[in-house]
Amino acid sequence: MNNTFDSIKQGLQEVVEYAQGNKSGVRVHYSTEPDVKAIRTRIGMNQNEFASTIGISLQTLRYWEKGQRKPKGPVLVLLNIIEKAPDTVMNILSH
């Protein structure tokens, strides 16, 4: 329990230092907002196929493609990976 508390405390101290401008020793990860329709089109899938392959509803995909909603969380990461290595990811997901 004490190790957990110390780890959380250290993490919070690092966040405060980062917010105050101390960026040394910090690794920051940024996710870009992918163009979902462009990714799907480049892969050559229709909306039904793509939604099914990445495990989302067709309606969700349509919202993303129209810009009415934005992908978040793990699916945002997945879309960024698909954008960078579409053949590899689609091969893995199709098995």
C-alpha positions in Angstrom: 0.0 0.0 0.0 2.8 2.4 0.9 4.5 1.8 -2.5 1.3 2.6 -4.3 0.8 5.8 -2.4 4.4 6.9 -3.0 4.1 6.2 -6.7 0.9 8.2 -7.0 2.4 11.0 -5.0 5.5 11.1 -7.2 3.3 11.1 -10.3 1.2 14.0 -9.0 4.4 16.0 -8.1 5.7 15.4 -11.7 2.3 16.7 -13.1 2.6 19.9 -11.0 6.2 20.4 -12.1 5.2 19.9 -15.7 2.3 22.4 -15.4 4.7 24.9 -13.9 7.0 24.6 -17.0 9.6 22.0 -16.0 9.5 19.7 -19.0 12.8 17.9 -18.5 12.6 14.2 -18.4 9.0 14.1 -19.5 7.7 12.2 -22.4 4.5 13.6 -23.9 2.2 11.7 -26.3 -0.1 13.4 -28.6 -2.9 11.7 -30.6 -3.9 13.4 -33.8 -7.5 13.4 -34.9 -7.6 11.0 -37.8 -9.6 11.5 -41.0 -11.8 8.4 -40.5 -13.3 8.5 -44.0 -9.9 8.9 -45.6 -8.6 5.9 -43.7 -11.5 3.8 -44.6 -11.4 4.8 -48.2 -7.7 4.1 -48.5 -8.2 0.7 -47.1 -10.9 0.0 -49.6 -13.7 -0.9 -47.2 -17.3 0.2 -47.2 -18.8 1.6 -44.0 -20.3 -1.7 -42.9 -17.1 -3.6 -43.4 -14.9 -1.0 -41.6 -17.3 -0.6 -38.6 -17.5 -4.3 -38.2 -13.7 -4.8 -38.5 -12.9 -2.2 -35.8 -15.8 -3.2 -33.5 -18.0 -0.1 -33.6 -21.6 0.5 -34.7 -22.3 1.7 -38.2 -24.0 4.8 -36.8 -20.9 5.7 -34.8 -18.8 5.5 -37.9 -21.2 7.7 -39.8 -21.1 10.3 -37.0 -17.3 10.4 -37.1 -17.2 10.7 -40.9 -19.7 13.6 -40.8 -17.7 15.3 -38.1 -20.6 15.2 -35.6 -18.6 13.2 -33.1 -15.0 12.4 -32.6 -13.3 9.1 -31.8 -11.9 8.9 -28.2 -9.9 6.6 -26.1 -8.7 3.2 -27.3 -10.4 3.5 -30.7 -8.6 6.8 -31.3 -5.3 5.0 -30.8 -6.4 2.2 -33.0 -7.4 4.6 -35.8 -4.0 6.4 -35.6 -2.3 3.0 -35.8 -4.4 2.0 -38.8 -3.5 5.3 -40.5 0.2 4.6 -40.1 0.2 0.8 -40.9 -3.1 -0.1 -42.5 -2.0 -3.4 -44.1 -0.5 -4.8 -40.9 -3.5 -3.8 -38.7 -6.1 -4.9 -41.1 -4.3 -8.2 -41.6 -4.3 -8.8 -37.8 -7.9 -7.7 -37.3 -9.2 -9.9 -40.2 -7.8 -13.1 -38.6 
